[in-house]
């Protein structure tokens, strides 16, 4: 019985201590716990009582730590906003006043198929894991801007929706046997709950989901428009094919030539795919960047991705070793036609259509081996392959049209999509390759100063040398590079050896995936002729069929081929049997135009109403991660320009202003080193750390000395300190649910904005959020009053009806001006400083808090801490939400300082300063100076010869030199 009496107190410890393999029930008997289990009713009662007592104690401790009752305030106002649909934006024709200015504020689409919100890059093991504290950063910023703009009199469109098609959801479905639709719906429910718990003012009435037929009907409609305009076509292109998995893989799924999932060999093989002709819009995509309010780094990334360059397309004839024509020509693009006399070899891609016919029998085995090696590389790895300067000789040669001579060493095979002209003397990559394979290097450009490195390549413009041929009649010796390039182009055009050309790095968009979870293509193929037939627009949407087995087929055919009843169809026009397209659209498709659907989310007749689009477009502020600077943003701009040409949209660009938020890193991790004998080794030790092992050190055992972190117990041992991106693998993920539970949503919001500039990366610190939480508590007590003995608070506020003093008005209006400016410029951290460190600190020194001043401050606070502000506004006597109250305006008369610091000189030498009113007369200023404790000693018993006073700038007192004190 003694054991059973002690058991309730020991239960948590004993359960925690039992081996992991031991579970409840009969396994307990193995640990001699059977006597206790016979008293189970008594045990259960005692355990419940103990647990209840512990819970009550925990709640009491948590309540004691709370700076204000956010756990009561926040749920109350979240319910209020939802019940009253506070942030619903009415449609045109439903009460929207279109005479008011608009502001469309958008976040990059949430991405629940990965278990986290875009722009995170979590592994699929995190699928369904929910948010970490890094995710709300951008959403908090857009919420502050949205609330601010509403209060400034704007009609604000701030919607929320979900992007859920794509690879991660399908991979998770294959691994778990759960249909991706089920997982997606579950994840969205979790994310929606988390987002609402943070008090974001999204218009949930406009919520949309990519995977719903009502949405992707219009994605399919856009594809049909692209098809009609020749911007969608089919072509055979190389893809990453995994025979073991029986599927095509994205570049990101291939690592070191094998599949990320399973480690199976991956090869490059040609497959017929849908393509979108984005290259037709290359010039417009490039030129219109200049008009966008985007970060210059993002615009430069897009410029580089498009890669527009001017040059020439040259024709090289293929010949054998004896110089006999092989009847084939290679087209080569170059940006430096002036260097044609320095070309000493050509390079062709492994997939070049002419490679097989141009390979000699002696070299065929080597070429095929190299082609197989290249085929097992992803595009990214093949770029690395090019860096390694590998290649083989094809056995054929080429004739240089400028010299009439054949290249002695012919073609080498490295990464590429066509053929290039190699000029090793004037291109570092070509130079390295030529040195490795002992190919000729001919200098044809001399620097203007004549000083040329005999070993390294020279890549700049200069004066042409070694560039003349009597047989071809072309001579550019002595010409400047730019002039020489023009002459070469004129020569090749007149002789049929090429033409002037503008080239792009940008390639057409591969717009098909051999996967199940995506938008179906609205096309079919006639059985008898294989003719492609588009679906009629009135038959949209073509819905994705339900499949129980969505695993890869293993044959290269997409999983949709298993939906035989869906695949087999009839062409309605001809009545002939047909089969549907079984590839699906890529994950980018729905996110290319989702911003338009938010303008008119329920329209079943057209993609977007013209009047609504003209009012709301374009997106005024778009916030998201920089990792989508090229693909998503470039694709969306492309689709938008097509819709603009069709008259569907009225603007050339979809996103007027782009803001990239930084990352929130995990808390700083401290690492120390020990040698093989267990002794500490300082991180800045002169001895090698290679043989040492690392050991993590708890933050409470670390102190900072200068700019370095050291052990508290031994300051001579320096530590490495570093913050990492949040991930489950590192164990540094902070769940926002936990933060909200302990500190409240307003504290989380305020802290994430206070950590530093929005665009910078920042390091999470629990100590930092505690400081922000205390500020909100101070604000609460300033306005509501201190906590009562029973733990509650007064129902009203401590404000008075007194008229504010001039000093109070100046403090308030300086804060208004600062906060308004900083919000406009997205400098949220400095706006918070103005409220925390200036206004609240000043207000605590006032004898009274006039209600009119406090009301204005609460409105300033509301975009940042909306729950607390709503509660205070209500307690100040306002029954309606403050969401649409006018944001306070700073009055200029209160922004000017009435006093100034005036320098005082004695005989021309500055001796001190005095504080005076701006309106002070010269006599008043002199009297203040003469009575100043530090200055008065200079005037004692001295005669004053002259006073020089410049109002607002200086007072100079000239004393009798004989009696002046030095």
Helices and strands as residue ranges (DSSP letters): H 2-17, G 25-31, H 34-37, H 40-65, H 70-84, E 102-107, G 112-114, G 124-126, H 136-151, E 155-157, E 159-162, H 167-176, H 180-197, E 203-209, H 213-228, E 232-242, E 247-249, G 251-253, E 254-255, E 258-259, E 267-276, G 278-281, H 282-287, G 288-291, H 296-306, E 309-319, E 325-334, G 337-342, E 345-348, H 355-358, H 364-375, H 379-387, E 397-399, E 411-413, E 419-422, G 424-426, H 428-436, E 445-446, E 463-464, E 468-469, E 474-475, H 481-495, E 498-503, E 509-510, E 523-526, E 532-534, G 537-539, G 559-562, H 564-567, E 568-570, E 577-580, G 590-592, H 594-597, H 610-616, E 621-624, G 626-628, H 631-646, E 658-660, E 664-665, E 669-674, E 680-681, E 693-697, G 699-701, E 702-705, E 708-711, E 718-722, H 736-743, H 745-754, E 762-763, H 766-784, H 806-824, H 828-833, I 834-840, H 841-843, H 851-862, H 866-875, G 892-894, E 899-906, E 909-917, H 922-930, G 936-938, E 944-950, E 954-959
